[in-house]
Amino acid sequence: MVETNDEIVTLKPRPNYVGADSAHLVRRVINGEVKDWVTKENPFSTPWGRAQRITIFKRGFRFVTTASHGGFMISAKLAELRLSAGAKHFGQVYGGYICFEEDSLFSIIQFEFPSVAKVMTGREISLEELAEDLGKGNFTLYCELNNIPLNSNTTYQVNVV
């Protein structure tokens, strides 16, 4: 399980910053104290385009947003240690990361990392909610890859669309 800590880093654009065409604000919150600085460097490339905002939960574990999209990016090393076979199957490999698009695969990350789900949404996700989000075919495959038994009496199988 990835635990969040007191240091959450947020990067976001600062287009009006004097002397920089594409400056970015870097924000770190450490023990409740906010520290800001500006950088001209491209903060991060993603499968959805150039990152406009990055929140780093832990080394190798990021949530990114772009002009039109975003998602979670988990380093291959951390993914190997922490992600289930089912999660790895659905993730997209990109530049040393396994990526999970925010609209269709967010629930996998919520389910596999409850502490991150609590930070992002204020609560954990249940297996039933994961089933509803993934749909019957993808949920069945996720469960098979993770050796999660399915049977007709299980609520999460009955509620799958």
KETI-40619 format. One record per residue (C-alpha): residue number from 0; residue in one letter; y negated, x, z negated. Coordinates in nm, 4 decimals, always signed. Layout:
// KETI-40619
+-----+------+----------+----------+----------+
: pos : code :       yy :       xx :       zz :
+-----+------+----------+----------+----------+
: NUM :    A :        Y :        X :        Z :
...
+-----+------+----------+----------+----------+
END
This chain:
// KETI-40619
+-----+------+----------+----------+----------+
: pos : code :       yy :       xx :       zz :
+-----+------+----------+----------+----------+
:   0 :    M :  +0.0000 :  +0.0000 :  +0.0000 :
:   1 :    V :  -0.3472 :  +0.1278 :  +0.0832 :
:   2 :    E :  -0.5740 :  +0.0919 :  -0.2144 :
:   3 :    T :  -0.9447 :  +0.0585 :  -0.1638 :
:   4 :    N :  -1.1606 :  +0.2851 :  -0.3754 :
:   5 :    D :  -1.5238 :  +0.3128 :  -0.4812 :
:   6 :    E :  -1.6134 :  +0.4951 :  -0.1620 :
:   7 :    I :  -1.6501 :  +0.2586 :  +0.1326 :
:   8 :    V :  -1.8323 :  +0.4079 :  +0.4282 :
:   9 :    T :  -2.0206 :  +0.1902 :  +0.6741 :
:  10 :    L :  -2.1689 :  +0.3150 :  +1.0017 :
:  11 :    K :  -2.3987 :  +0.0911 :  +1.2031 :
:  12 :    P :  -2.6524 :  +0.1425 :  +1.4856 :
:  13 :    R :  -3.0135 :  +0.2318 :  +1.4202 :
:  14 :    P :  -3.1674 :  +0.1949 :  +1.7690 :
:  15 :    N :  -3.5268 :  +0.1941 :  +1.6393 :
:  16 :    Y :  -3.4924 :  +0.5211 :  +1.4517 :
:  17 :    V :  -3.7734 :  +0.7560 :  +1.5605 :
:  18 :    G :  -3.6510 :  +1.0542 :  +1.7626 :
:  19 :    A :  -3.3057 :  +0.9277 :  +1.8480 :
:  20 :    D :  -3.1856 :  +0.7277 :  +2.1460 :
:  21 :    S :  -2.8712 :  +0.6145 :  +1.9714 :
:  22 :    A :  -2.8926 :  +0.6946 :  +1.6030 :
:  23 :    H :  -2.6550 :  +0.5441 :  +1.3506 :
:  24 :    L :  -2.6994 :  +0.4652 :  +0.9868 :
:  25 :    V :  -2.4213 :  +0.5976 :  +0.7691 :
:  26 :    R :  -2.3884 :  +0.4179 :  +0.4390 :
:  27 :    R :  -2.1686 :  +0.5260 :  +0.1522 :
:  28 :    V :  -2.1317 :  +0.3269 :  -0.1624 :
:  29 :    I :  -2.0150 :  +0.5526 :  -0.4425 :
:  30 :    N :  -1.9858 :  +0.4103 :  -0.7932 :
:  31 :    G :  -2.2256 :  +0.1319 :  -0.7010 :
:  32 :    E :  -2.4986 :  +0.3682 :  -0.5735 :
:  33 :    V :  -2.5950 :  +0.3390 :  -0.2045 :
:  34 :    K :  -2.6712 :  +0.6592 :  -0.0139 :
:  35 :    D :  -2.7966 :  +0.6429 :  +0.3471 :
:  36 :    W :  -2.8520 :  +0.9011 :  +0.6185 :
:  37 :    V :  -2.8931 :  +0.8934 :  +0.9968 :
:  38 :    T :  -2.6804 :  +1.0696 :  +1.2577 :
:  39 :    K :  -2.7157 :  +1.1013 :  +1.6370 :
:  40 :    E :  -2.3432 :  +1.1522 :  +1.6906 :
:  41 :    N :  -2.1254 :  +0.8888 :  +1.8522 :
:  42 :    P :  -1.9569 :  +0.7524 :  +1.5411 :
:  43 :    F :  -1.6299 :  +0.6467 :  +1.6972 :
:  44 :    S :  -1.4574 :  +0.5388 :  +2.0168 :
:  45 :    T :  -1.2262 :  +0.2371 :  +1.9971 :
:  46 :    P :  -0.9960 :  +0.0474 :  +2.2336 :
:  47 :    W :  -1.2606 :  -0.2266 :  +2.2353 :
:  48 :    G :  -1.5530 :  +0.0008 :  +2.3258 :
:  49 :    R :  -1.7971 :  +0.2152 :  +2.1313 :
:  50 :    A :  -1.8076 :  +0.1324 :  +1.7613 :
:  51 :    Q :  -2.1273 :  -0.0174 :  +1.6328 :
:  52 :    R :  -2.0107 :  -0.0450 :  +1.2765 :
:  53 :    I :  -1.7261 :  +0.1266 :  +1.0944 :
:  54 :    T :  -1.6022 :  +0.0554 :  +0.7457 :
:  55 :    I :  -1.3660 :  +0.3199 :  +0.6121 :
:  56 :    F :  -1.1388 :  +0.1900 :  +0.3386 :
:  57 :    K :  -0.9441 :  +0.5104 :  +0.3000 :
:  58 :    R :  -0.8992 :  +0.8242 :  +0.5057 :
:  59 :    G :  -0.7344 :  +0.7118 :  +0.8293 :
:  60 :    F :  -0.7910 :  +0.3401 :  +0.7650 :
:  61 :    R :  -1.0939 :  +0.1799 :  +0.9348 :
:  62 :    F :  -1.2298 :  -0.1559 :  +1.0340 :
:  63 :    V :  -1.4538 :  -0.1278 :  +1.3404 :
:  64 :    T :  -1.6797 :  -0.3646 :  +1.5286 :
:  65 :    T :  -1.8204 :  -0.3193 :  +1.8775 :
:  66 :    A :  -2.0754 :  -0.5158 :  +2.0781 :
:  67 :    S :  -1.8178 :  -0.7829 :  +2.1546 :
:  68 :    H :  -1.5025 :  -0.7169 :  +1.9545 :
:  69 :    G :  -1.3269 :  -0.5022 :  +1.6950 :
:  70 :    G :  -1.0320 :  -0.4603 :  +1.4652 :
:  71 :    F :  -0.8423 :  -0.2268 :  +1.2360 :
:  72 :    M :  -0.7614 :  +0.1326 :  +1.3308 :
:  73 :    I :  -0.4977 :  +0.3103 :  +1.1244 :
:  74 :    S :  -0.4223 :  +0.6774 :  +1.1826 :
:  75 :    A :  -0.0761 :  +0.7490 :  +1.3217 :
:  76 :    K :  +0.0050 :  +0.9548 :  +1.0115 :
:  77 :    L :  -0.0916 :  +0.6771 :  +0.7699 :
:  78 :    A :  +0.0797 :  +0.4188 :  +0.9901 :
:  79 :    E :  +0.4035 :  +0.6173 :  +0.9783 :
:  80 :    L :  +0.3881 :  +0.6199 :  +0.5980 :
:  81 :    R :  +0.2625 :  +0.2675 :  +0.5302 :
:  82 :    L :  +0.3205 :  +0.0250 :  +0.8192 :
:  83 :    S :  +0.6381 :  -0.1732 :  +0.8672 :
:  84 :    A :  +0.8379 :  -0.1575 :  +1.1890 :
:  85 :    G :  +0.7098 :  -0.5061 :  +1.2735 :
:  86 :    A :  +0.3461 :  -0.4051 :  +1.2354 :
:  87 :    K :  +0.3943 :  -0.0898 :  +1.4425 :
:  88 :    H :  +0.5482 :  -0.2987 :  +1.7201 :
:  89 :    F :  +0.2381 :  -0.5175 :  +1.7530 :
:  90 :    G :  -0.0210 :  -0.2412 :  +1.7155 :
:  91 :    Q :  -0.1867 :  -0.0733 :  +2.0157 :
:  92 :    V :  -0.1740 :  +0.3069 :  +2.0265 :
:  93 :    Y :  -0.5156 :  +0.4600 :  +2.0945 :
:  94 :    G :  -0.6245 :  +0.8221 :  +2.0398 :
:  95 :    G :  -0.4131 :  +0.9010 :  +1.7348 :
:  96 :    Y :  -0.4493 :  +0.5524 :  +1.5862 :
:  97 :    I :  -0.2535 :  +0.2301 :  +1.5838 :
:  98 :    C :  -0.4993 :  -0.0535 :  +1.6411 :
:  99 :    F :  -0.4920 :  -0.4202 :  +1.5494 :
: 100 :    E :  -0.7345 :  -0.6547 :  +1.7233 :
: 101 :    E :  -0.9405 :  -0.8641 :  +1.4809 :
: 102 :    D :  -0.8704 :  -1.2085 :  +1.6307 :
: 103 :    S :  -0.4987 :  -1.2029 :  +1.7033 :
: 104 :    L :  -0.3524 :  -0.9345 :  +1.4724 :
: 105 :    F :  -0.5810 :  -0.9352 :  +1.1684 :
: 106 :    S :  -0.3239 :  -1.1322 :  +0.9682 :
: 107 :    I :  -0.0660 :  -0.8525 :  +1.0023 :
: 108 :    I :  -0.3032 :  -0.6106 :  +0.8300 :
: 109 :    Q :  -0.3925 :  -0.8723 :  +0.5694 :
: 110 :    F :  -0.0241 :  -0.9257 :  +0.4948 :
: 111 :    E :  +0.0739 :  -0.5576 :  +0.4890 :
: 112 :    F :  -0.2310 :  -0.4416 :  +0.2897 :
: 113 :    P :  -0.3149 :  -0.7070 :  +0.0273 :
: 114 :    S :  -0.5864 :  -0.4928 :  -0.1328 :
: 115 :    V :  -0.7724 :  -0.4747 :  +0.2005 :
: 116 :    A :  -0.7289 :  -0.8500 :  +0.2495 :
: 117 :    K :  -0.8941 :  -0.9070 :  -0.0884 :
: 118 :    V :  -1.1931 :  -0.6931 :  +0.0121 :
: 119 :    M :  -1.2292 :  -0.8550 :  +0.3553 :
: 120 :    T :  -1.1557 :  -1.2195 :  +0.2707 :
: 121 :    G :  -1.1432 :  -1.2428 :  -0.1067 :
: 122 :    R :  -0.7725 :  -1.3245 :  -0.1146 :
: 123 :    E :  -0.4256 :  -1.2194 :  -0.0008 :
: 124 :    I :  -0.2456 :  -1.3839 :  +0.2910 :
: 125 :    S :  +0.0893 :  -1.5585 :  +0.2455 :
: 126 :    L :  +0.3944 :  -1.5295 :  +0.4683 :
: 127 :    E :  +0.3328 :  -1.8908 :  +0.5705 :
: 128 :    E :  -0.0206 :  -1.8053 :  +0.6904 :
: 129 :    L :  +0.1117 :  -1.5034 :  +0.8797 :
: 130 :    A :  +0.3592 :  -1.7326 :  +1.0555 :
: 131 :    E :  +0.0847 :  -1.9731 :  +1.1583 :
: 132 :    D :  -0.1392 :  -1.6921 :  +1.2868 :
: 133 :    L :  +0.1284 :  -1.5093 :  +1.4863 :
: 134 :    G :  +0.3034 :  -1.8130 :  +1.6343 :
: 135 :    K :  +0.6777 :  -1.8779 :  +1.6284 :
: 136 :    G :  +0.7972 :  -1.6144 :  +1.8777 :
: 137 :    N :  +0.5879 :  -1.3264 :  +1.7437 :
: 138 :    F :  +0.6538 :  -1.4208 :  +1.3818 :
: 139 :    T :  +1.0288 :  -1.4332 :  +1.4433 :
: 140 :    L :  +1.0165 :  -1.0875 :  +1.6052 :
: 141 :    Y :  +0.8027 :  -0.9510 :  +1.3183 :
: 142 :    C :  +1.0581 :  -1.0803 :  +1.0662 :
: 143 :    E :  +1.3556 :  -0.9473 :  +1.2615 :
: 144 :    L :  +1.2011 :  -0.5990 :  +1.2839 :
: 145 :    N :  +1.1327 :  -0.6052 :  +0.9096 :
: 146 :    N :  +1.4671 :  -0.7579 :  +0.8067 :
: 147 :    I :  +1.2981 :  -1.0676 :  +0.6623 :
: 148 :    P :  +1.5552 :  -1.3505 :  +0.6660 :
: 149 :    L :  +1.4629 :  -1.6745 :  +0.8403 :
: 150 :    N :  +1.6327 :  -2.0075 :  +0.7851 :
: 151 :    S :  +1.5607 :  -2.3696 :  +0.8653 :
: 152 :    N :  +1.4803 :  -2.4547 :  +0.5026 :
: 153 :    T :  +1.1997 :  -2.2010 :  +0.4837 :
: 154 :    T :  +0.8517 :  -2.3578 :  +0.4856 :
: 155 :    Y :  +0.6987 :  -2.0823 :  +0.6951 :
: 156 :    Q :  +0.9448 :  -2.1429 :  +0.9777 :
: 157 :    V :  +0.8914 :  -2.5198 :  +0.9786 :
: 158 :    N :  +0.5101 :  -2.4849 :  +0.9931 :
: 159 :    V :  +0.5036 :  -2.2401 :  +1.2861 :
: 160 :    V :  +0.3360 :  -2.3892 :  +1.5921 :
+-----+------+----------+----------+----------+
END
